[in-house]
Amino acid sequence: MSLDQVLPGHAPPAPRTPVEPGSGEKSAERARGSGKSVGSPLERVVPVSRRGRSVPRWVRRAVGPVALLVVWQVLSGSGVLEEDILASPGTIAATAGDLLGDGTLPSAMLVSLQRVAVGLLLGGTSGVALALVSGLSRLGEDLVDATVQMLRSVPWVGVIPLFIIWLGIGEAPKIALISLGVAFHLYLNVYAGIRGVDAQLVEAGESLGLSRWGLIRHVVLPGALPGAMTGLRYSLATAWLALVFGEQINADDGLGFLMNQAREFFRTDVIVVCLVVYAILGLVADFIVRTLERLLLQWRPTFTGQ
């Protein structure tokens, strides 16, 4: 019994035309002679522009900063940019070497890192705790959210005089300023992440018999984690900014102290060195958070660019 008798409406496959040996090579030669592209199916699908990107990504990312340094050095060497206004990259590199050699810069970095770490811990704990109270409960939202939103509208730099009156001129006002800036960012992002969890996921968890704690643990908190990571990145940037202001309060050590001394003697090279250190520490902290984000959010595929 034939196949078309078993499956009505199915015509038998057409017989294959025999291919003589070497015909594929002849076809490729004819195609090359006519100017048509010949290659593997992947080569025909992937655009040429995509296949031509052989330059490593880190090289492409370094083009902008390197070009900026070259232009800066050229302007300084030609006298267009005077040393009193802004020191040249060569002078700044030599100053950085001197500060590293005598231990001044490492000591200042250690003090500043300690202040940021303590402020981040205190402010992050407070911000996340308030966000959980406000985000997980309507009663908590009524009691907490309005007060936090009101305080958030007050410029946190403007409370420095109050911190000096309340806490003195020691380490306490510096850490309090960092904590204040960190807490608001984490509160807003964690609260938005909790309230942004899909209601259908919550209903699905309830239909599976999850308790309130189980629902919070397995549905709400994982759903709010992306917002918490974003808030942490913002908080780190704010922590370094608050540190710059905080170390202007009668500091006797730290990066801000070095900048204050350099300002009095018009040492633009030392000021730029401290700013570069601030930027490097901020980039390192952001890299750590992004790495942590990739590890914790592996279940959440996202668009990474083309």
N, C-alpha and C positions, 0 to 999 in steps of 0.2 A: 504494500500500500504506500503510495507516495505522500510527501509532506503536505501538498496542497489538498489532498483528500482528507487528511486528518484535521488541518486547520483551514477551514473554508475562508476564502477571501485573501489568502496569503499566496502570492505568486512565488514560484521557485526563484532562487537567486540567479542573476545573470552569470553566465560562464565567464571566468577570468580570461583575459587575453594574455597569452604567453609573452613573457618579456625576455628578450634575448640578452645574453650576457654582455655587459659593457654599455648597455643602452643608457643607464643612469649617468655614467661619466660623460657620455656624448651629450645628454640633455643639459648637464651642468655647464659643459663647454659652450653649447649653443646659447645658454642663458647668459653666460659671461660675455660672450661675443656680442649679444644684443644689448648689454648694459643693464640687465635685470639683476636684482640682488638674489643671491642664493645662499642659503644657510640652514641651520637647524630650526625647528619650529619655535624654540625659545628665542632665537635671534630675530625671527620674523615678528614675534609678539612684543618683545621688549624694545622700546624706542632707543634710537641710537644715543640720544642725550643721556638716558639712564645708564647705558652701558659705558659711556665715556667718563663717568665720574670715578676716576681712579685716584684722585687726590684724597688723602685721609681727611676725615672731618676735623680733627684737631688742627691740621694745617690751615684749613679754610677759616676756622674760628680765630686763629692767631694773626691773620692778615691785617685786620683792623687795628689791634693794639700795636703791632710792629710798625705799621705805617704811621700811626700817631707819634710813636717815639722817634721815628726817623725825621718827620717834619719838625717836631719839637727840637731835636738836636741841631738840625740845619738852621732853624731860626735863631737858636741860642749862639751857634758858632758864627753866624753872619752878623751878629750884633743887633738884629731886629728885636730880639727878646732879651732885655738886660737882666743881669744876675740879681739886681736888687728887686726886680719885679717877680721873676720866677727863675729859679736855678735850673741849669741844664741837666738832662738825664745823667750825664757823666759825673757831674758834681754830686747829684743826689745818690748815685750808686756808691761813690767814695764815702759820703757821709754815712750811709747805711752800713758800710763795712766798718767804719770807725765805731759806730754805736754798738754794733754786734761784737766787735773785738773787745771793747772795755766792759761789756756786760750791761750797759745801760738799757739798751732796747729789749733784751730778753727779760730783764727784771720788770720793766714797765709793762710788757705784754702779759706777764704772769699775773700782775696785780689787776689789770683790766679784765683778763679772762675770769679771774675769780669773782669780780664784781658782776660780770654778765651772767656767770653760772648761777650765782646765788639769786640774783634778781629774776632770772628766767625760771628757776625752780619755784620761787615764791609766787611770782605773778602767774606762771602757768598753772600751778595748782589751784590758785584762787579763781582764775578765769574758767578753767574746765569745771570746777565744782559748781560755780554759779550757773554755767551753761547747762549742766546736767539737771540742776534743780529747776531751772526755768524751762528747759526743753522737754523734760519728761512729765511735767505736771502743769496743769492749767493754774492751779493755786500758786505754784512756785513762779509761774510766769507773771501772775498778777502782783506778786509780792516783790519780785526781783527785777524783772525786765525794765519797768519804767524808771527805776532808780539808776540802773546801770546805763540806760540810754541817756539819761539826764547828765550823769557824770562824764560820760564819753564825749559829750558836746563841749566840755570845758577843756581848753588846751592844756595838756598835761605838763608842758614846759612852764606854764604860768603858775603852777603850784610850787615852784622851787622856793620862793620866799617863805611860804607856809611850812614847807618841809624843814627849812633851816630854823624857823622859830620853834617848831615842834620837836625836831630830832637833833638839832645842833648842827655842827659843821664837820662831823666825822664821816664814817662810812655809811651810817644809817640813811641819810637823805639821798645819797647816790643810789643805793640799792632800792630804796623806796621808789625813786623815779623810774628806774628800769622796770621794776615790778608793775608799776601802774601802766606803763606803755605796753607791756607784754599782755597783761590781763585782758584788756579790752579787745585786742585782736583775736585772742583765743576764744573769748566769750562769744563774739559775733559769729565766728566761723563754725564753732562747735554747735552753737544754738541753731544756726541755719542748716547745718548738716543733719541734726536730729529732726528738725521740722521738715526737712526735704526728703525724708525716707518715703518711698512709694507706699501709699495706703493699701494697695493690693497685696504687697508683701506682708504687711501687718495682718490683714485679713486671712491670708494663707497660713501664717503662723498660728493665729487663733483657731482656725479650722483644724489644725494638726494637734491641738490640745496643749500648746505651750502656755505655761504660766506667765504672769506679768514679768517676773525676773527672767524667765527663759526668753520671752519676747524681746526684752531689752538687750539681753546678752547676745542672742543669735540673729536678731534682725535689725534692731535700732542702732546699736553701737557700731556694728560693721558698716551699716549704711552711712553713718555719720563720720566714719574714719577719713574719707577723702577730704571733707571739709576741715577736719582737725589737722591734717597734714598741711593743707593750705594755710590755715591759721598759724601753724608753727613756723612756717617759712616767713610769713609777715612779721610774726613776733620776734624772730631772730634779727630781721632787718631793723625793727623798731628798737630792739635792745641795744644794738650798736649805736644807733642815733641818740638814744637816751644816755648812753655812756658818755658820749662827747659832751653833752650838756652837764651831766652829773659830775664829771671830772673837772668842771670849771668851779666847783664849790670847794674852795680851800683845799685842793688836793696837793699832797706832798709826794705822790708817786703815781705812776700810770702813764698811759699815752697822752691823756689830756694835760697832765702836768708838764710833759716834755713840750707839747705844743704851746702852752702858756709861756714857758721860758723862752722858746724860740721866737715867739711873737714880740717879746720885749727887746730882743736883740736883732730883730729883722732877719732871722735865719730861715729863709724860705725853704732851704734844702731840708732842714730838720722837720719843718711842718709837712712838707710833701712826703717825707719818709713815713711819718706817723699816719698820714692819710692813706698811703699805700698799704701799710700794715693793717689799718682798719678794713680796707677793701679786701685784702687777702683773707683775713680772719672771717669776714662775712661770706666770701665765696666758699671757704672750707666748710663753714657751718651749713650753708645752703646745700653743698654737695652731700654732706652727711644726711640731711633731711631727705633729699631726693633719693638717695640710696635706700634709706629706711622706707620711704614711700613705695619704691619698687618692690621691696621685700614683703611689705604688709598688704599691698594691693595687687598681688599677682592674679587674684580672681577677677580683677576689673580691667579687661583690655581696653586700651584707649588709643586714639589716633596719635601717631608719633611723627607725622610729616611724610612727605614724599620726596 
